[in-house]
Amino acid sequence: MASQKRITKELTELTLTPPTGITVALADEANLFQWKVTMDGPVDSPYAGGHFTLTLTLPTSYPFKPPTVVFNTKIYHPNISNDSPPNSGTMCLGMLKDSEWKPSTKISAVLEFARQLLKEPNPDDAVETKIAEQYRNDRSGYERDARDWVKRYASGSSTKK
């Protein structure tokens, strides 16, 4: 069973002192396990100026099992799926794999790592292999396409899917 006390404490900390470029709120006041996250694209990245919405879902066995983080805003990135639902927006993040998850890891660290991945993609752990290849072999083309997607899907306050 999840530690509601820990979840409440982490949510309060994130609400009062959020990491740079990230805001967190409950997606639904009645559900402590589903959070709405808003993330600004990091300045030194092709995602700069973008505003991304994510859903963070905590399993009932949190903190012993990792949360899932899904980008609701379409994004051109080697570590974030742009498939059709239900897989669209799923994020390949090593620390969120069951085998690598540590119960001591805080949600703030997960969110900061996710934002850092926008600055420094990991093409060796990609879910979008074509984008990873482009990132490795044609960095300027990758950055141009990523900026184009930011303009198309992540600019403005209401993000389009």
C-alpha positions in Angstrom: 0.0 0.0 0.0 1.3 3.4 -0.9 2.4 5.8 1.8 -0.2 8.6 1.5 1.8 10.6 4.1 4.9 10.5 1.9 2.9 11.4 -1.3 1.2 14.3 0.5 4.6 15.5 1.8 6.3 15.3 -1.6 3.3 17.1 -3.3 3.4 19.8 -0.7 7.2 20.3 -1.1 6.8 20.4 -4.9 4.0 22.9 -4.7 5.7 25.2 -2.3 9.2 25.0 -3.8 9.0 23.6 -7.3 12.1 22.7 -9.3 13.1 25.3 -11.9 10.7 25.3 -14.9 8.3 22.8 -13.3 4.9 23.2 -11.7 2.9 20.4 -10.1 -0.8 20.0 -9.1 -3.2 17.2 -8.5 -5.0 16.3 -11.8 -8.1 15.7 -9.7 -8.4 16.9 -6.0 -10.0 13.5 -5.1 -7.0 11.5 -6.5 -3.7 11.7 -4.8 -2.1 9.3 -7.3 -2.5 11.4 -10.4 -0.6 14.6 -10.9 -0.6 17.2 -13.6 2.9 18.5 -14.3 3.7 21.6 -16.4 7.3 21.7 -17.7 9.0 24.5 -19.5 11.6 23.6 -22.2 15.1 24.2 -20.9 16.7 27.4 -22.2 19.8 25.7 -23.8 17.7 23.2 -25.8 15.6 23.1 -28.9 12.6 22.9 -26.5 13.2 26.4 -25.2 10.0 28.4 -25.2 7.9 25.3 -25.1 5.3 24.5 -22.4 4.7 20.8 -22.0 2.0 19.1 -19.9 2.7 15.7 -18.4 0.8 13.2 -16.3 2.6 11.6 -13.4 0.8 8.5 -12.0 1.9 6.9 -8.8 1.2 3.2 -8.3 -0.6 2.0 -5.2 2.7 0.4 -4.2 4.7 3.7 -4.3 7.4 4.3 -3.2 8.4 0.6 -3.8 7.4 0.8 -7.4 8.2 3.8 -9.7 5.7 6.4 -11.0 4.9 6.6 -14.7 5.5 9.9 -16.5 3.7 10.6 -19.8 4.0 13.6 -22.0 0.5 14.8 -23.0 2.1 17.4 -25.3 3.5 16.0 -28.5 7.3 16.2 -28.5 10.0 15.3 -31.0 12.5 13.4 -28.8 14.4 10.1 -29.0 13.4 9.1 -25.4 9.7 10.0 -25.6 7.3 7.9 -27.7 5.2 9.7 -30.4 3.2 6.6 -31.3 -0.5 6.4 -31.3 -2.3 6.1 -28.0 -2.0 4.4 -25.6 1.8 4.6 -25.9 2.1 8.2 -27.1 4.1 10.3 -24.7 5.6 7.4 -22.7 9.1 8.2 -21.6 12.1 5.9 -21.6 13.8 7.0 -18.4 16.3 4.5 -16.8 15.5 5.5 -13.3 11.8 4.6 -13.8 12.5 1.0 -14.8 11.5 -1.4 -12.0 15.0 -2.9 -12.0 16.6 0.5 -11.4 14.0 2.3 -9.2 15.0 3.1 -5.6 12.3 3.7 -3.0 14.4 6.6 -1.7 14.1 8.5 -5.0 11.8 11.5 -4.7 9.4 12.7 -7.3 11.2 16.0 -7.6 14.3 14.1 -8.7 12.3 12.2 -11.3 10.9 15.5 -12.7 14.2 17.2 -12.7 15.8 14.3 -14.5 12.9 14.3 -17.1 13.6 18.0 -17.8 17.3 17.4 -18.0 16.6 14.7 -20.6 15.2 17.5 -22.8 18.7 19.1 -22.7 20.6 15.9 -23.0 18.7 13.1 -24.8 20.0 9.6 -24.4 20.1 8.1 -27.9 21.4 4.8 -26.5 18.1 4.2 -24.6 15.7 5.5 -27.3 12.1 4.6 -27.9 12.1 6.5 -31.2 15.1 5.0 -33.1 14.8 7.2 -36.2 14.9 10.4 -34.0 17.9 8.9 -32.1 19.7 8.2 -35.4 19.0 11.8 -36.5 20.2 13.1 -33.1 23.5 11.2 -33.6 24.1 11.8 -37.3 22.3 15.1 -38.1 22.2 17.2 -34.9 21.1 20.4 -36.6 18.3 18.6 -38.4 17.2 17.1 -35.1 17.2 20.5 -33.4 15.3 22.1 -36.3 12.6 19.3 -36.2 12.4 19.5 -32.4 11.9 23.3 -32.6 9.3 22.9 -35.3 7.3 20.5 -33.0 7.6 23.0 -30.1 6.1 25.7 -32.3 3.4 23.4 -33.5 2.4 21.7 -30.3 4.0 23.3 -27.2 3.8 27.1 -27.7 1.2 29.0 -25.9 -0.6 28.3 -22.7 -2.9 25.5 -23.9 -0.9 22.8 -25.4 -2.3 20.9 -28.4 -2.2 17.1 -28.7 
